[in-house]
Amino acid sequence: MEKLLLELERDILLKDLYEMDECPPLGHTPALMHAYVIRPENHGTPYQAFQQEVVKTPKLGFNEVLVKVMAAGVNYNGLWAGLGEPASPTAFHGKDFHIAGSDASGIVWEIGEGLKNNPEFKFKVGDEVIVHCGQTCGICQECNGGNPMLCESQKIWGYETPYGSFAQYTKVRAQQLLQKPKHLTWAEAGGYMLTYATVWRMLYGFAPNDLKPGTNVLVWGGSGGLGASAIQLIKLAGANAVAVTSSDERGEKCLELGAVGYINRKKFNCWGALPDIGNKEEYKEYLKEVRKFGSAIWDILGKKVNPDIVIDHIGSQTLPVSTYVVKSGGMVVFCGATSGFNMSFDASFVWMRQKRIQGSHFASLSELYHANQLILQKKFHPVISDVFTWDELPLAHQKMLDNSVEYGNIVISLAS
């Protein structure tokens, strides 16, 4: 009788909505949740685009998992979603709303029916996990023995799907879960995987231009989330990272992370679209400045060698220089275009010197697994520069938009 009364009391106390500083008992999924919602009519700056709303907690599909979000990483996916550039994310999934967020750490809260008796599914309610953003169909030829990142159904969760991590709960596919390293805080675990796994693939995914001991790598945005991850991986491989930053203070941070040197890009004037090659005087002055930048790389490496790999995510402002300074037979690999999507370069330098321009997009499950092993083994540590509260989520995105994040990744804490 006493047990029955306790169960009745518990049921009476259960609520349909919990505040951000409250946590329901494990096993109870509230009908509603707090979320930052982007709607097409509100696209714009972070303060305009991200609006707090109470929405229905998502229902699970057969092979889906509900995760209670404890921390959510801030990255350019959220910025692009908010700005609606190059397109509104609602165009990808057809809903009239969008919850952004493509990084998370959290607790497995509910499991879809198709996973409950599936021996291949290794997680249970209450497990602490990391959520990565890659979704593939899992059944096509590319997913089974090919290159899963070429799956025609490949999507980025939180950008091309409606329910991302900027909410109390998020629904994900079973394939998106990884073990949370026990030595990391919620914030540390919630903010690194998108940039870390992305740069892992950029460095290791494109043989023969892959990372090896002694490889020289130029890293644009060396102090940012992607750059900080790249520098650590390059050092671990016994290779040489040359960072490009916007200040000496950020450059010093790159040295702490393991770069062999850094270049302050503000000391050079060769950024932006390639000048008109037909204008010989203008192009001559441009090449003079680019060669000066290339000489700065030589000075750091101690010999006249050009980078084997250039890690670029800046886009229109940097690609012309990247394709010039990378060595003959080397690779410029890029995963984004934060400065603009229209890119230009001198094609003669690419075909005559047989240089490779390679696009790269997130990472496969195998790459994710191997990348996370370094974290579990404590060989790699996420670089988190700032943790923001739930109410500061628009501010965090504004700092990223303003390029005022000093180094590493930034995270939103939802932990109560």
Helices and strands as residue ranges (DSSP letters): H 2-13, E 32-37, G 40-42, H 46-49, E 51-56, E 64-74, H 76-83, H 90-93, E 104-111, G 113-115, E 128-131, E 134-135, G 148-150, E 155-156, E 169-173, G 174-176, E 177-179, H 186-190, H 193-204, E 216-220, H 225-236, E 240-245, H 248-257, E 261-264, G 265-267, H 280-301, E 309-312, H 319-325, E 331-334, H 347-352, E 356-359, H 365-376, E 384-388, G 390-392, H 393-401, E 409-413
